Amino acid sequence: MALGHQLWPKPEDLLRQLGITDAREIELEAIAQYCGATIVYEPLHGCEARLLAHRDRAIITVDPDSHHHRKRFSAAHELGHWMLDRHQAGFACTQAMMAKSWSTALDRQRQVDPEARANRWAADLLMPEYLFGPLAEDSAITLDAARDLTRIFGTSLIATALRLIRFGSASSMLIWSRPGQRYKWFRSSPRFPAALWPRPEPGPETVAYRLLRGFKEKRGPALVKWDQWVDLPNPWQSFVREDSMRMRNGEVLTLLEWDDETPLDDFLNQQPLGRRHLVGERGRA
């Protein structure tokens, strides 16, 4: 049964309608056809992907020279536009536009920004909670764990890491740092106090600090004092597990995991009643 005029704003509803029970069954070309869109791969100039729509049909064009994971996400992103913004005739989305939408800080901004909404829709389609959630709950909050999940879901490391902190079982944070500048953006898990933000730059005892300055570091998580990443009372009594990697452009991606959540609870209890919120209530992750 074709989708026809009915819209499916929630990707999970669409996947369940199609009877998908395994990540390997998420075939974007077939799903797009079911939704009235055809995905084609042709060279593009100035954008990663493009959507052209007319009445009940749409053409999604994806640049074939992009990385496999990027092509997959770009196609899902444009399909998100088709499902959420069908009243518009077309979109041409660059990688910078999609990346900027990941960094939108507040949930209310993401709700009105069409690029951010399409990003969320794409993530929900490629990594649906009913398939991704159980795997994330059993995973450590590490870059290696995120890499394992990328192989299952065919998604980029950053998109997968964002999903991992959202559905993982520990308080965690994903931070993108730049050399000599304030962090580019960060996301916190739903269990994290909303009032707690990272330091503008990683502390000198962090792995990220050394990576940003060109030093080579052993791959894998390392225990670091909390005050090197966030400002908390009695930081010398607490540690966070940091897993950082330097990217090709010299910037650094960091996953932080808190095993002992007592200081987080103490911090939350010390806040005025009106500020005692978790990130999950504000939608930052």
Long-range contacts (C-beta under 8 A, 24 or more apart in sequence): 2-34, 2-36, 3-34, 3-35, 3-36, 4-36, 4-56, 5-56, 7-83, 7-86, 8-35, 8-83, 9-83, 9-84, 9-121, 10-124, 11-121, 11-124, 11-125, 11-128, 12-124, 12-128, 12-129, 12-130, 14-125, 15-125, 15-128, 16-130, 21-131, 22-131, 23-127, 23-131, 23-132, 23-152, 23-153, 23-154, 26-125, 26-126, 26-153, 26-154, 28-72, 28-75, 28-76, 28-79, 31-79, 31-125, 32-60, 32-75, 32-79, 35-79, 35-82, 35-83, 36-82, 37-78, 37-79, 37-82, 39-75, 39-79, 41-71, 46-92, 46-94, 47-92, 47-93, 47-94, 48-74, 48-93, 48-94, 48-95, 48-98, 49-74, 49-75, 49-77, 49-78, 49-92, 49-93, 50-78, 50-90, 50-91, 50-92, 50-93, 51-78, 51-81, 51-82, 51-90, 51-91, 51-92, 51-93, 52-89, 52-90, 53-82, 53-86, 53-88, 53-89, 53-90, 54-89, 58-82, 67-156, 68-154, 69-150, 69-154, 69-155, 69-156, 69-159, 70-95, 70-156, 72-126, 72-154, 72-155, 73-98, 73-122, 73-126, 73-155, 73-156, 73-159, 74-98, 76-121, 76-122, 76-125, 76-126, 77-118, 77-119, 77-121, 77-122, 78-118, 79-121, 79-122, 79-125, 80-117, 80-118, 80-119, 80-120, 80-121, 80-122, 80-125, 81-114, 81-118, 83-121, 84-114, 84-117, 84-118, 84-121, 85-114, 85-118, 91-118, 93-118, 102-158, 102-162, 102-185, 103-176, 103-184, 103-185, 105-185, 105-284, 106-282, 106-283, 106-284, 107-282, 107-283, 107-284, 110-283, 123-155, 123-159, 123-162, 123-163, 126-153, 126-154, 126-155, 126-159, 127-153, 127-155, 127-159, 127-160, 127-163, 129-167, 132-163, 132-167, 133-167, 136-163, 136-164, 136-166, 136-167, 136-168, 136-169, 137-167, 137-168, 137-169, 139-164, 139-168, 140-221, 140-257, 141-165, 141-168, 141-170, 141-172, 141-241, 141-243, 141-255, 141-256, 141-257, 142-220, 142-221, 142-241, 142-243, 142-255, 142-257, 143-243, 143-245, 143-253, 143-255, 144-220, 144-243, 146-255, 157-253, 158-253, 161-253, 161-255, 162-187, 162-285, 164-255, 165-189, 165-255, 165-285, 166-190, 166-285, 170-257, 170-258, 170-259, 170-261, 171-257, 171-258, 171-261, 171-264, 172-255, 172-256, 172-257, 172-258, 173-198, 173-229, 173-254, 173-255, 173-256, 174-253, 174-254, 174-255, 174-256, 175-202, 175-208, 175-229, 175-253, 175-254, 175-256, 176-251, 176-252, 176-253, 176-254, 177-201, 177-202, 177-208, 177-212, 177-251, 177-252, 177-253, 177-254, 178-212, 178-251, 179-212, 179-213, 179-250, 179-251, 180-212, 184-251, 187-284, 187-285, 188-279, 188-284, 188-285, 189-279, 189-280, 189-285, 190-278, 190-279, 190-280, 190-285, 191-261, 191-278, 191-279, 191-280, 192-264, 192-278, 192-279, 192-285, 193-264, 193-267, 193-268, 193-271, 193-277, 193-278, 193-279, 194-275, 194-277, 194-278, 194-279, 194-281, 194-282, 194-284, 195-267, 195-268, 195-271, 195-275, 195-277, 196-230, 196-232, 196-264, 196-267, 197-230, 198-229, 198-230, 199-228, 199-229, 199-230, 199-231, 202-228, 202-229, 202-252, 202-254, 203-227, 203-228, 203-229, 204-228, 206-242, 206-244, 206-254, 207-242, 207-244, 207-254, 208-242, 208-244, 208-252, 208-254, 211-244, 211-245, 211-246, 211-252, 212-246, 212-250, 212-251, 212-252, 214-250, 217-244, 219-245, 221-257, 226-263, 229-256, 232-263, 232-267, 233-263, 233-266, 233-267, 233-270, 234-263, 237-263, 238-263
